[in-house]
Every structure is written in structure tokens, then in C-alpha cells.
Amino acid sequence: MKERGLLIVLSGPSGVGKGTVRQAIFSQGDTKFEYSISVTTRKPREGERNGVDYFFKTREEFEDMIENKKLLEWAEYVGNYYGTPVDYVEQTLSEGKDVFLEIEVQGALQVREAFPEGLFIFLAPPSLSELQNRIITRGTESEDLIRNRMAAAKEEIEMMDAYDYVVENDDVELACERINAIVLAEHLRRDRVAPRYKKMLEVE
């Protein structure tokens, strides 16, 4: 019987660099994770492509997906919807492949309820001032939106107790190394490995 894949959830406050870290992990030639592309109603940022970075939908299309239970999780964040398509995640895990989700904190808490066996990693900023600098440097948000994002970030950092691990994103390369080490350790947990050996001992 094929070992079920791991659901890896990378989450953290807006502006912490979730997308940058995820892109760096997937640019490594030996990565074996399958990336689950999120659905969102926000407008694409410069360089983002539909079906690669996100599936960009209208609010009506997204609400149809909610109605038809096509989302593992979804949340409304700073005026836009974000969500994870459920069918892709289930199929990929059953094939023994690890699925990597990069999602907002509200969504991660919903996934925790549906998939308590998942691996939940909180990406944390070195400091609140550094987080604000990163949001401002994007150059895509107004002053009001920056204030909203910082207020939301403080609330989200307080939610890190719901996660299994915390990785500080002080350096992207180091953050990637820490995340890969966590995933490797999770694959070697006794409760994941033992059933395979018990099965082997049953063979005469």
C-alpha cells in the first residue's frame, strides 16, 4: 500500500514573504512537492500568471465554488477571497505525493480542522518593523491598506499556537533549508513509518 502524502501548509502574516519562500523551494531542482494553486478574487500583481501563481476568479465564480463545496478552505482577507481547491489536494495525497499549500492564516486554521494530520508551518518575520518595510517596498498598497495589513498581521502572529513549527524568514535560503528539514523529519516519524514495517513482518 502506497504511503499517503503529507499536506504541508505554509502560512503567516501578509508581507512575510510566503510567496518568495515558496518560489525558492520550488526552484530547487530536487523538490518533490506538488504545489496546490490557490483561487483568489484579488487582481493579479505584476508578473503573476493565471493558473501558475493563482487561479484568478470573479466574486461570483468564487461564491459558486463555496456553494458547491469545491474548496478545502476559504477566507475573505482585506476585501478579497482566497481558497484551496479540494479535489486536487485529495487526489494528490492519495497518490503518495506531498502537497504544498501557501495560504493565509484564516485559511490554515480551517485546513487544520479538516486535516489535523497535516504539517503546519508558520513563517514569521524577524520583527514587526521589518514586516512593515516589506509591505511598503512592494509599492502596491495604499497607506490605508498598509495600516490594515499591519493590524491583521499582529492578530495573525498571535495565532501561531495553532501551528506545529515556526520558521523565521530572516533569510530566504535559510528559511527554505529549515522547511525542508522539517518535512524530512515528519516523513521519519514513527507513526508514519511503523505501519510499513508491521506490514513487512506479517509477510511469511
Helices and strands as residue ranges (DSSP letters): E 7-11, H 18-27, E 34-35, E 38-40, E 54-56, H 59-67, E 71-77, E 80-85, H 86-94, E 99-103, H 105-114, E 119-124, H 128-138, H 143-157, G 160-162, E 165-168, H 172-187, H 190-202
